[in-house]
Amino acid sequence: MQSVRYPLLRGLDGVPNHYAAAVAETKRVLERWTMDPPFRDAYRLDPIATLAGLGVSLTPDHVEPLIDPEESRRITRALQIGEAPGCPDSVLQYSAFMAEKLAHRAELRDLGTPSDPVLAAWRRRQVLRAERDLGSQRADAIVHAPLAIELSEGCSVGCWFCGVSSSRFQSSWPYTENAALWRCYLEAIRNVIGDCASQGFLYWATDPLDNPDYESFIADFYGVLGRCPQTTTALGGKDTERTRAILELSRSLGSPVDRLSILTLSQLNVIHNSFSAMELLQVELVPQNKEAASTHVKSRSGRARTSKQKRANELISADLSSTIACVSGFLINMPAGRVQLITPCDASDDWPLGYWVLDEQYFQTPEELAAALRMSIQRSARAGIDPTTRARLRHFLIVTCSPGLLKIDGSAGSLSVRGFDDYTYLADLLINEEVTCSDVATKCHDRLGWPLTSTYAVLSKLFEAAVFDETPPPPTKVPRS
């Protein structure tokens, strides 16, 4: 009989102290195991003393099932069928915590759906396209947030591997001068895209702690939109008292998860020495230090693409997809007054930052921002096909035709279309010709006698399933007025 599992991301009311402490201590041991080679070496020599030196009450029996790869896989398989005989309670509790975080990630993706039907249809297709482009495993980690707002121009950290190639820090948008305006901007965004705006966050190619007023901005974000945005920072060890205050504010406003990027082993030491395991229970420490285990490699996107020869061992394999982008919606920079419509893609020479920019505009007032958002949706967030839509299948898909069936296979699964006797000619057009939907419908009508409306229905189904190549040209810059 399994012991009771408690949710931990929505506060600890009703959670027994020993339960939360076991999960927090397990998390701390795994952070050390992942990012600290001397800890791994010491553990192999004397596991009992090493765990005691970390200040946790766990024994090797509580740790081995999670650090031994084969045992960890065995437990994962057993938990999938609801059985894990002989497994320590602390391991099961930590596994339940990880499952809760995965469920939370999926929930964020669902809650990010805009109320605008055109934008919602476009975003839904981007989610499907990411599965086809990046593979299901990598795509599953992307929440497709509807909104990211930068409160600074540039970033002071300057990571060599920055996946979005942040520029040098230039300036921040001050809260004291813009407090009332900030709330008006948030309301303007919500009026256009709906309550999903609450699923946004306040950084991108920036570090949120570069803005000295960040705490005031997130408090107002919560006040206007009803949710505390997640914080991810690489400056958590620079001023630990400020970091503590931000984390406490986040917890008080109900933020389930925040993240501290760990760039060096010394930074990990500062964080662990400054915060107890319980204080970091809802804080993910992201392994970015060079000593981190080989399973924690960095995206081959942005600035990392120029460093790939020197530090290739720290990057994801070149034959795998790379992006750290997680927004299918609007990227807004407040100091520049710039708004872009973006969505993740595999980083490439054409799109090295790992996201497409489909539209870019500038604004100076909340009213201008609202108008810019609506204009971007109107001209760039295509909800469905029209006669001018490019009708070409993505190059990596496998197409097979059999009597009465068109089947398209890819990493995200299969798509089947039925209704006509023979799809060979249609498939040839979609694979080998540069045609629009109008061209396809006309050609199929003239050669095969297919009704135009029936062909458009087939093309619409393919388009909605994200199998058409929608790769955009480089964005057209809109001059700032």
Secondary structure, DSSP 8 states (H G I E B T S, - for coil): --------TT--TT--HHHHHHHHHHHHHHHHHHH-HHHHHHHHH-HHHHHHHTT----HHHHHHHHSHHHHHHHHHHHHTT--TT--HHHHHHHHHHHHHHHHHHHHHHHT--SSHHHHHHHHHHHHHHHHHH-HHHHTT---EEEEEESEESBSS--TT-TT---B--EE--HHHHHHHHHHHHHHHHHHH-GGGGG-BS-SSS-GGGSTTHHHHHHHHHHHHSS----EES-TTTSHHHHHHHHHHHHHTT---EEEEE-SHHHHHHHHHHS-TTTTTTEEEEE-STTS-TTS-B-S-GGGGGSTTTTGGGB--TTS------EEEEEEETTTTEEEEEEE----SSSTTSEEEEEEEE-SSHHHHHHHHHHHHHHH---S--TTSB--B-TT-EEEEETTEEEEEETTEEEEEESSS--HHHHHHHHH---BHHHHHHHHHHHH---HHHHHHHHHHHHHTT-B-----S-------
